[in-house]
Amino acid sequence: MASAEPDRPPRADRPPRTRSRYPQVVLDLLTAGRERPVDRPVFEHGDRTVGADEMLDLIGRLAAGLREAGIGPGAGLALALGVTPEAFAATIAAQVVGARVAGIRPGLTPGQLRHILGQRITAVLVDPSTATGPLRSAAAGLRLLAVGPVAGAPDLTVASAPPAPPTPVGRPDDVARVIYTSGSTGDPKGCLQTYAALGRAWTPYPDRWPPAVRDLAGNLDRYLVFGSLSSQVMLEYGVLTLAAGGTMVVAEPPRDGEPFFPAAIARHRATASVITVPRLAKLVAVQRSDPVDLGTLRALLVSGSPLDPARLVEAMAVLGPVVYHGYGQTETGMISMVTPAELTAALAGSPPGGTGRPPAVLASVGRPPDVLASVGRPPDAVEVQVRDADGRPVPVGAEGELFVRTPAQASGYWADPAETAEVFVDGWVRTRDLARLDPDGYLHLLGRTRDVIIVNANLQYAGPIERALATHPDVAEAYVVAAPDEETGEAVHAFVVPAPGHRPDPGVLRALVRDRLGEASVPRLVTVVDEVPVSPAGKPDKRRLLAGG
């Protein structure tokens, strides 16, 4: 819903706080599954299937163990856990006792670990796969609690089951979870989400699902989970799977030399999963060269960064109508989503996607339909504004900075009042993304306000240059960074990943940018790389690109 009143307080007609405290709704979903004639499977981990009844029992025992350990409302609990049924149960149990839950993703540096664990953490919850030397070192001086047998830490899974179902005690205005940003520009920032905000979320409530989410939920029979349940997206869609009546399926580690996608999808008969843009490119390339049967797959939610229309068409041609392109931020949760049905309709009348290269398909259409170049339409519960440099809403179709309000948005950053004041403005979240809304309400991302290269004191935005490079049929992915330059202060440095079977010509690419955007935007250097490095969150890591890693 677009709005033109930047100083208005948050809408009063948003879903009210529920009478029961979060995560009571999750316990209710499990109770409903347990009361079916056959206990409903909610988690599948290798040969083990965990039903709703066992999951409820596990949550109850873990909550009892946390209480015995002195973890209650306001206590900071860091979760360093693998992807298991116990990890999901521990997350819910920590919220049952009202803790401030800080999830720790794999892949953080020792410095980043120390940074997170230094933020008033009372205890660290680990399991046998995560209680490593580096983690123990970073957690020195903190209590270790365990989910499973871990040397030097009490195992909370052996706690006695309480005589009655657990009752959540989280206070509405307390911080329920701290969601950390990727840390791609330094230490991860901790976004604070209260128990009241979690109660306003749409995820566990089918009557609140936006149309695109309802469409996605119908495909979550077997939702493939991997990486970390501390990932906001992975956990949110896990809860959505629970609400949709599906099963979370843990992906086994890939075999030697085997690409994670598509092997994991085929092996686990997954109907849905989450995927980043770089991983989608690899999946499409593997399916072109050495295809496997992906007949069970009905939904791939692409998140983390914008998807070029040509690459989207290629994915549709190779994988079928399974791509959901979502956009959100750590601070806001989901902002918009476009469904396969919308994308297929946008391409209606164009040549079949399976013939020729995707750019040729788009060229025959004339230009990409706006839907293909968008990240979907924000649902009614999400308010968006595109504003100019003075903070005033711009007309439909004009470019500017995107401001957003969502029902369950974060309320600020941990111990960072300056950054909080800059991003959380009068009930709105300043995304710092450049965007425009088209006349049909579709949202288009155009780059980051801070993703700029200052050439001879003039700003050159990376987004338009990246989009221009990505239109070339030899280019699968394009990323632009600022490189130090003695003559101009900074220079445009482009990194491109070749399309399968192609080798981009830097001179041709520089000419393409010159024709599209003018001389000032032309990359001083164009470097061809086999793949782009990614951050622990799975997003392209531009700092490592420039550093050669």
N, C-alpha and C positions, 0 to 999 in steps of 0.2 A: 504494500500500500504506500504510494507516494504521499508525502505531506509537505506543507509549505509553512509550518509554524515552528521555527527552530527553538523558541523559548517556552513552548508549552510543556507542562509537566507530563510524566509518563501517563499513558492512557488509563482511565479508570475502568474501561470495559474489558481489560485483559482478564484472562481466567483468574478467579480469586484464589487466595490461599486455600488449600484443602484443609478440612477439619483435622484429618489425621496427618501426622508428621512424616516427612520423607525419611526413610524409604518404605513406609508402610505399603504404598502402592505396589512395590516390587514383591513384598511378602504376600500381598493379596493375590498377585498373579501366580505365584508359586502355590499358594493354597488352592486356588481354582484348578491348577494342573493336578494337584495331588488328589482332589476329590473326584476326578474322572474315574470311570470304571477301571481303566488301566492307567497306572501312574505315568504321567507324560514325561518323555525324555527331554531334558532341557540342555544337557551338555554331553558331548561325545568326545572322549579322549583316548585315542588308540582303541584297544579292545574294551574299554570301560565306558558304560553308559550311565549317566547320573540322571535320575528322575527328579521330579519336583519335590517329592517327599525327602529324598536324601539331601537335596540342596537346602531345603528348609532346616533339616536337622543340622547340617554342617554350619549354616549361618548362626543357628542358635548356640552351638557349642563354641564357635569362634567368638561370638559376642560375649558369652559367659567368660571365656578365657581372657578377653580384653578387659572386662570389668574387674576380674580378679587381679589383673596386672595394673590396675589403677588408671586405665584409659577410659575417659568419660568426656562429657561436654567441654569443649574448648581445648582439649589436649591435642598436641600436634603429633600425628602418626604418619611416618613415611612408609610407603609400600614399595618394596623392591621385590617383585614377584614375577615368576614366569607366567606362561599362558596355560592355566589349568582350571578345572572346576573350583579348586580351593582358592585360587587367586580371585575369581569372581565372587565367591562366598565371602572372602576376607574383606573385599571392598564394600560389600553391602553390610557386613557385620560392623565394620568401622563406622559406618554412617548410622547404624542402629544405636550405637553407644554415644553418638553425638560428637565424634572426634573431628578434628580438622585434618582431612586426608590429603596427603601430598604424594602423588604418584611419581615414581622414579623410572624413567625409560631406560632401556639398555643403550649403551653407546655413549654415555656422557663421559666427559673427561674427569680426572680426579678433582680438578679445580671446580668444575660445575657441580660435582657431587657434594663437595665440601660447602659450596655456596648454598645449595638446597637444604642440606642437613643442618646448616647453621641458622636456619630461620625458625627458632623456637620449637624444635622438634623434641618431643618427649621420648619417643621410642621408634625403632626401625623394625618393620615386619619383613622377614626374609623367608626364603624356602631353600631346600638343598641345592637348587640350581643357581641361586643368586648370592649366597653367603660367601663371596669370594674375598681374597685377600685385599684387593683395592677397595671394595665396599667396606670391609671391616676397618680398614685404615681410615677411610673418610668418616666413618661413624664412631671413631674412637671417643670414648667418654659418654656415649649414648647407650641406652639399654637396647639389646637385641631380643626380639620376640620371634617365634618361628611358626610357620605353617608346615609341619612335617619335622622329621628328625634333623636337627642342626646342632653341631657341637657348640656348647656354651650358651645356648638359648632355649628357654622353655618352649615346648611344643604345645601350642594352643589347641590343636585338633584333639588332644586327649582329654580336654575338659568335659565334664559331665553335661549331658543335654539338660537344659532347664525344664522344669515340670510344665511350663506354659510357653506358648510361642513368644519370641522376643518382642518387646515393645519399644519402638524408637523414641529417643529422648532428646534428639537434636533440637536446640532452641532456634526459632525462625531467623533471628538476626545474626546467629553465629556463622562463621565460615564453615561450610560443609566440605569443600575441596579446594585445593590450590592446583590449578591447571597451568603447567609451565609451557611457555613458548619454546620454540626450537633452540634458542640460544645461538642462532646463526650470526648475530651481531655482538656476541659477548655472553655474559651470564644469562641463563634463562630467566625471564620475568614470570613471576607467579601471579596469575589472574585469580581473584578471589570470588567464589560463588557461594552464596549463603544457602542455608536449608530452605528458606522461603523461596529463593530463586529456583532451586531444584523442584520444589512443589509446583511451580508455575510452568515447568517444562512440558512439552507436548509428547516426549518420547514414550512414556509408559501408559499414556491415556489415548486409546483409539478414537474417542470422540473429539480429540483435539488435533488429530493428524491433518496436516495440510494435504491437498489432493495429490501432490507428487509423492509425498511420504506414504500415503495410503497405497498408491500404486506400487511403490517399492516394497512395502510391507507384505504384499501378496506374493512376493518372490523369495521370502526369507525362510523357506522350509529348512534349508541346511546352510547356515551362515558360517563361512570359513573365517576363523579368528587366528591371528598370528602376531608376532612382534611383541606387543605389550598391551595388556588391558589397562595400563595407565594412559594409553592414547585416548584422547577425548573422543575421536571419531570411532575407534574400535569398540570402546565401551558403550557409547550412546547407541550404536546400531546393534550391540549385543542385547541391551535392554529392549530395544525395539523388536528384536527377534523374539524375546520372551513374551512381549505383549502381543505379537502377531501369531503366537502358537508354534513357532519354529524351534530349531535346535541349533545351538552353537557348537561348531565342529572344530576342534583344535587341529591345525595343520602340523603334520610331522616335518622334521627337518628334511631338506632336500637331499637326495642321494648324490654321491660324487658326480660332478659334471652335469647334473640335472638342473635345468632352470626351475626356480620355485613355481612361477606361473609358466606354462599351464599344468605342470605335473601335479601340483597340489589340488587344483580344481578337479582334475580327472580322477585322481586317486581317492579323494574323499566324496566324490559325487556332489560337489558343492553346487548349490543353486544361486548363491550370491556371495560377494565379498567386496572389500574396499581395495582400491588400487591407486597408486600415484601415477602422474603423467609419465615419468621415466619408465616405470615398470609396465605401464600399458604399452609403450613403444616396444619394449622387449618382448612382451607377450605376442603382439601382432607380428613381429619379425619371426619369432619361433613358429607361430602358426602358419606363416607363409612358407617357411623352409622345411619344417618337419612337423606337420600338424598332428594333434592328438584329438581324441573324441571329447568334445566339450558339450555334449548333448544335454547335460543336466543344467548348464549355466543359463540363468535368466536375468541376472542383474549384476553389473559391475559398477560400483559407485566410484567415480573418478573425483579425487579431491586433492587439495594441497597447492595447486597452481592451475592457471588457465590452460585450456586444451585448444590448440590451433585447429581451426575448422577442417583443414586438409587432413590432419591426423585423425580427427574425429570421424570423417568420412571413411578413411582407411580402416579404422577400427570397426565401424559398422559393416563394411564390406567383408571383412575377414571373420568377425565374431558374431555378426548378426545383430538384431535390435536388442542389445543388452546393456548399452551404456547409459548410465545416469550421471550427468555432470553436475556436481554440487559445488557450492561456494559458501564458505563460512570462515569465521575467525575464532581463535581461542577465546577472545573476549566476548563473543556473541553467540557461538553455536551456529547452526545452519541459518543462512540468510536467503538462499535461493537454490532451486534445483530445476533441471530440465530433464524430462523423461524420454525414453526411447520412442514412445508414440509421437511426441512432439517433434523429435528429430526426424523420424521417418516421414511424418507429414510434410516437414519443411523440404524434404528432398523429393517429394512426389512429383513425377514427371521428368526427373533427371535421368540420365543414362544409368544402367545398372552399376552398382558400386563395385562389383567384382571384376570389372574389366578395366585395364589401364591403370595408371597411377592416379591417386586421389586428386592431385592438383589438376590433372586433365579433366576429371569429372567436374570439379568446381569451375574450371574455365569454360566448360560447355554450358554451365548454368548461367554464366555471366559474372556473377559475384556470389559469394556465400549467402544463402538466406540468413536474415538477421538471427533467427533462432540458433543456427549452427555456430554463430560467432558469439553467442551469449552464454551466460551461466544460469539461464532460466529466469522465471518470474518469482519475486518474493511473495510468500503467502500473505493472507490478510493479517495474520498475527504479527507480521514483521513490518515495521515502518522504515522507509528509506528516503533519504534526501540527497540530492546532488547539489553541492554548494560551491560558490565561487571563492576566490581568495579572501574576500571580506566576510565570508560566512553566510551569504545570502543564497537562498535556493535559486537554481537556474531553470530556464524553461526545459520542457521535455526535448530530448535530443541533443542538448548542450552538454559539454564535458565539464567536469569539476571533481571535487573530492567527495567521497561517499561517506555519509553519516547514517547510522543505523540504530534502531531500538528493537530489541527482541524480548520476549517475556522472561527468559531465564538468563539474561546477560550477566556478565561479571559486574562487580561493583567497584573494582579498583585493582591496584597492584600491591603486593606485599611490600611494606616498608619503603614505598617509593611515591611520596606525595606529589612530587613534581610531575612525574610521568602520569600519575593518576589524573591530575588536574588537566593535563594536556589532552588526554585521550577520552576521558569520561566527562562530557560537557553537557550540563543541564539535562541529564537523563538520557543523552545520546552517546553512542560510541563513535568516536572519530576513527574510521578504518585506516586512514592514510592511503587508501587506494583511489586511483583516478578512475572514473567511471562515467557512464551515461545511461539513461533510460530511454529506450525507443518508444514510439507511439503505442506499441502493443504491450508495453509494460515489461519487456525483457531487459535484463540488466547486462551491460557490457563492461568488462574490466579493461582498462587501458594502460595500466602500469601502477607503480608505487610512487607516491609523492616524494619519497626520499630516495628512490632508485634513479638517481640522476648522475650525469657526468658533466662536470663544469669545465667547459672548453673555452679558453680565453674569456672567462668570467660569464659565459653564456650557458644556460641550463639546457642540456639535451637529455630527454627522458629515455630510459632504456626500453620501456614497453613498446613504443612505436617501431623502434629499430628491430627489436626481436620479432615483432609480428611481420615486418617486411621481409626479414631473412627467412622466416618459416614458410613463406609462400613459395619459395623456390622448390621445385620437385626433387632436387638433390639433398634437401635438408629435412631431417626428421625433427630436430629440436634446435633452438637457438637461444643463447643467453648472452647478455651484454653487461659488461662491468666497466668501472672507471679504473684506468691504469695511470700511475704517475707519469708525467711527461714534462721534460725540462722546458720545452718551448711554450706549451699551452696550459700548463698546470695539471690538467688531466686530459686523457685521450680515450676515445671509445675503443674498447677491446671486445671483439665478438668471439664467442666459442660456439661451434656448430657440430652437431652429431649427424653423420651422414644417414640418408635414407638407405635401406638395405640395397646393396648392389650398386651404390653410387658413390662418387667422390666429388664433393663440392669444389669449385674453382674460386678461391678467394677474390680474384679480380672480378669475376662475374658477380659475385655477391656484393662487393663494394659498389659496383656500377648499379646494381638493383636498388640499393639504399639511396644512392645519389639521385636516381630517377624518381624515386618515391618521396624522399624526404629532404633532398637538398644536400649540398656539400658539407654543411656543418655536422650532419648526422653520420657521415661516412666513417666506418670503423678504420682506425689507424692500422689495426691488426685484426686478421681473421684466423683463428686457430681451429683446426679440425681435430676433434677428440672422439674416441670410440664411445665413451659414455660420460655422463655428467656425474660427479660425486654428489651424494645426498647427505643431508643432516640426519641425526638420530630420528627425527620425525618423518623422514622419507621425502623431504622437500629438496629441490636443487640447492646446493651449497655454493654460492658464487664466490665466497671468500677462498674456498679450497681450489676452485677453478683458477683463480688468479695466482694462487700460491703454487700451482702445479700439482696439486694433489686431489 
